[in-house]
């Protein structure tokens, strides 16, 4: 019995060690990707993008201090996704959302980060209008969510690292895809990256992007 327990404990330690090694490998890939992306983004954006201490919101750039107490993870607006999963979350009742944002502001809340990226229900036009009508500074994102929130044939999951990277950079520099044909395109203020429970499920190209 003791021998069996020792064997089981040894197997558990081996499994944990393998998981730790896998995590560290993925972390190293992520760190390298961040460095590569940072260098590439700076090169690509050099002609039009200047380093700034301002925060890009869906309305206008703001000094960090102007944001006040900021909610770092919210999903303000989630539109239905054509071809998406039937049980995907939907949040598009404008009156309810406005009431929530107004209450947040009245309670002392400042800015908030909307963590719904393109392709799975984001609408930068709605974010801009909600921000304008409630006075809450909203910071939109580019990047990607978990695969289960997208249609199964969504282009990003088979895209090259270069195509994914170029899309993220364009949404930071030129504006969110759904807002570029408007008078005031909304630019992304940060990049969202959603890592599945098993990081190996994430396409290698997105690790590199």
MIRO-543041 format. One line per 2 residues: number of its first residue (from 1); their letters; for each residue y, x, z of C-alpha. Coordinates in pm, 1 decimal, always signed. Each point is the difference from the previous one (the first is absolute). Layout:
N
NUM = A = Y,X,Z ~ ...
//
This chain:
209
1 = XX = +0.0,+0.0,+0.0 ~ +243.8,+277.5,+92.5
3 = XX = -89.5,+184.7,-318.1 ~ +69.0,-314.1,-202.8
5 = XX = +336.3,-42.6,+171.9 ~ +88.3,+360.8,-70.8
7 = XX = -100.8,-43.8,-362.6 ~ +210.1,-315.5,-31.7
9 = XX = +298.4,+170.3,+161.2 ~ -40.1,+292.1,-237.4
11 = XX = -10.4,-232.7,-299.3 ~ +312.5,-178.9,+125.4
13 = XX = +183.1,+330.1,+38.3 ~ -106.7,+102.8,-350.1
15 = XX = +122.1,-330.6,-143.1 ~ +331.9,+30.1,+182.4
17 = XX = +38.5,+358.4,-119.2 ~ -58.1,-108.0,-359.6
19 = XX = +253.9,-277.4,+35.8 ~ +251.8,+243.6,+146.8
21 = XX = -58.6,+244.3,-284.7 ~ +44.0,-279.6,-255.1
23 = XX = +320.7,-112.2,+170.0 ~ +139.8,+353.8,+1.3
25 = XX = -85.4,+44.4,-367.8 ~ +182.1,-321.6,-85.9
27 = XX = +291.4,+98.2,+222.1 ~ +31.2,+333.8,-176.8
29 = XX = -2.2,-179.4,-336.0 ~ +268.0,-238.2,+126.3
31 = XX = +217.3,+283.4,+130.6 ~ -28.2,+190.1,-326.4
33 = XX = +76.0,-320.4,-190.3 ~ +312.0,-61.1,+206.2
35 = XX = +125.1,+351.2,-72.6 ~ -78.2,-28.4,-370.3
37 = XX = +156.8,-345.2,-22.7 ~ +310.3,+116.7,+184.3
39 = XX = +50.1,+291.4,-236.7 ~ -67.8,-208.7,-309.6
41 = XX = +221.2,-286.1,+114.4 ~ +288.7,+234.9,+66.2
43 = XX = -38.6,+150.1,-346.5 ~ -22.0,-340.0,-169.1
45 = XX = +287.0,-152.9,+192.4 ~ +235.0,+298.5,-8.3
47 = XX = +222.9,-133.3,-281.1 ~ +62.6,-339.2,+162.9
49 = XX = -96.7,+20.1,+366.0 ~ +194.9,+193.3,+258.5
51 = XX = -125.9,+72.4,+348.5 ~ +165.9,-246.5,+236.5
53 = XX = +4.3,-82.3,+368.2 ~ +29.6,-369.8,-85.7
55 = XX = -285.4,-248.9,+14.1 ~ -72.2,-194.0,-319.3
57 = XX = -9.4,-371.6,+80.7 ~ -37.9,-293.7,-238.0
59 = XX = +374.1,-56.4,+31.2 ~ +193.1,+323.9,+27.5
61 = XX = -63.5,+345.5,+145.7 ~ +63.6,+13.5,+374.1
63 = XX = +35.8,+273.9,+257.1 ~ -308.8,+10.6,+226.4
65 = XX = +211.8,-89.8,+303.4 ~ +113.8,-319.9,-173.3
67 = XX = -357.0,-131.4,-3.7 ~ -21.9,-26.1,+377.1
69 = XX = -337.5,-102.1,+145.0 ~ -230.4,+4.3,-301.7
71 = XX = -338.6,-165.5,-50.0 ~ -205.3,+270.1,-172.2
73 = XX = -272.5,-226.2,-143.2 ~ +48.0,-351.5,-130.9
75 = XX = -108.7,-213.3,-294.8 ~ +301.1,-218.8,-69.3
77 = XX = -95.1,-159.9,-331.1 ~ -347.5,-24.4,-156.9
79 = XX = -22.5,-203.5,-319.5 ~ -332.4,-133.6,-132.7
81 = XX = -169.0,+258.4,-221.2 ~ -144.2,-120.9,-329.2
83 = XX = -365.6,+102.2,-13.6 ~ +11.0,+121.1,+360.3
85 = XX = -245.6,-91.6,+274.5 ~ +2.3,-363.0,+109.0
87 = XX = +48.4,+96.0,+363.4 ~ +290.1,+239.1,-62.6
89 = XX = +292.9,-62.8,+235.5 ~ +293.0,-197.4,-139.9
91 = XX = +341.9,-8.6,+163.3 ~ +260.1,-163.6,-220.7
93 = XX = +155.8,-288.6,+194.4 ~ +361.7,+111.5,-23.6
95 = XX = +129.1,-227.2,+278.3 ~ -264.5,+120.3,+246.7
97 = XX = +61.0,+364.3,-88.6 ~ +376.0,-38.0,+32.2
99 = XX = -40.8,-163.6,+341.0 ~ -215.7,+291.2,+113.5
101 = XX = +245.3,+259.9,-126.4 ~ +293.3,-181.8,+158.8
103 = XX = -182.9,-14.5,+334.2 ~ -84.0,+369.4,-29.6
105 = XX = +365.2,+82.8,-60.5 ~ +116.7,-222.9,+288.7
107 = XX = -242.7,+174.1,+235.2 ~ +157.8,+337.1,-76.0
109 = XX = -213.8,+106.4,-293.6 ~ +155.1,+216.4,-268.6
111 = XX = -175.4,+119.7,-313.2 ~ -361.7,-41.2,-95.7
113 = XX = -242.6,+165.1,-240.9 ~ -182.6,-232.5,-237.3
115 = XX = -343.0,+151.2,-59.4 ~ -116.0,-213.6,-293.9
117 = XX = -18.0,+221.2,-311.3 ~ +6.0,-113.7,-360.8
119 = XX = -292.6,-181.6,-155.9 ~ -113.8,-185.9,+312.3
121 = XX = +278.7,-247.6,+66.1 ~ +319.6,+202.0,+37.8
123 = XX = +319.1,-143.7,-147.1 ~ +306.0,+218.2,+37.5
125 = XX = +225.4,-279.1,-126.2 ~ -104.1,-222.6,+288.3
127 = XX = +37.5,+285.2,+248.8 ~ +354.2,+63.7,-120.2
129 = XX = +93.4,-367.1,+26.0 ~ -153.5,-38.9,+345.9
131 = XX = +184.0,+308.4,+118.7 ~ +328.2,-124.5,-143.5
133 = XX = -32.6,-344.2,+156.3 ~ -110.4,+112.4,+346.0
135 = XX = +181.3,+331.1,+34.1 ~ -322.6,+185.9,+83.5
137 = XX = -23.4,+336.7,-180.7 ~ -341.1,+9.6,-170.0
139 = XX = -153.1,+319.7,-133.8 ~ -246.1,-58.8,-285.0
141 = XX = -290.9,+225.1,-89.9 ~ -192.4,+134.7,-292.9
143 = XX = -354.9,+136.3,+27.3 ~ -321.7,-194.5,+49.7
145 = XX = -182.1,-229.4,+239.0 ~ -375.7,-36.5,+54.4
147 = XX = -193.9,-88.3,-315.0 ~ -114.0,-335.3,+137.1
149 = XX = +353.4,-140.1,-35.9 ~ +13.3,+55.6,-377.5
151 = XX = -176.6,-151.3,-300.6 ~ -322.2,+195.7,-61.2
153 = XX = +129.4,+137.9,-330.8 ~ +339.7,+114.0,+131.7
155 = XX = +108.5,+303.3,-202.2 ~ +75.3,+228.8,+293.7
157 = XX = -364.5,+45.3,+102.1 ~ -85.6,+165.1,-330.8
159 = XX = +333.8,+174.6,-56.8 ~ +45.0,+373.4,-22.9
161 = XX = +182.0,+181.2,+277.5 ~ +290.0,+60.2,-237.8
163 = XX = +32.5,-368.4,-94.3 ~ -8.7,-109.8,+364.2
165 = XX = +249.7,+267.6,+101.9 ~ +237.5,-88.4,-282.5
167 = XX = -10.9,-365.6,+103.4 ~ +87.2,+78.8,+362.0
169 = XX = +282.3,+234.9,-98.8 ~ +141.9,-254.0,-246.1
171 = XX = +11.0,-267.6,+268.4 ~ +193.4,+237.5,+225.7
173 = XX = +241.5,+115.1,-270.5 ~ +32.5,-292.0,-244.3
175 = XX = -96.5,-296.1,+216.3 ~ -298.7,-220.2,+71.5
177 = XX = -170.4,-108.7,-321.5 ~ +78.1,-369.1,+51.1
179 = XX = +371.7,+66.7,+57.0 ~ +88.1,+238.6,-283.3
181 = XX = +116.3,-279.5,-229.7 ~ +245.4,-131.6,+260.2
183 = XX = +365.4,+88.6,+45.9 ~ -81.7,+184.9,+322.2
185 = XX = -345.0,+162.6,-3.0 ~ -153.7,+45.1,+343.3
187 = XX = -124.5,+352.3,+69.2 ~ -291.7,+89.4,+225.5
189 = XX = +94.6,+173.6,+323.2 ~ -343.9,+135.4,+89.3
191 = XX = -357.3,+39.7,-126.2 ~ -278.8,-203.2,+157.2
193 = XX = -350.6,+146.1,-1.8 ~ -290.8,-212.9,+125.2
195 = XX = -317.6,+196.1,+77.6 ~ -327.2,-198.5,+20.2
197 = XX = -233.9,+37.4,+297.9 ~ -212.3,+226.0,-219.5
199 = XX = +253.9,+233.2,-166.7 ~ -257.0,+85.1,-267.6
201 = XX = +59.2,-348.7,-146.2 ~ +352.1,+98.3,-104.2
203 = XX = +14.1,+135.5,-358.0 ~ +54.2,+374.7,-6.0
205 = XX = +296.1,-47.0,-233.2 ~ +187.3,-194.6,+267.6
207 = XX = -64.1,+274.2,+255.4 ~ +158.4,+240.7,-246.7
209 = X = +285.4,-228.0,-109.4
//
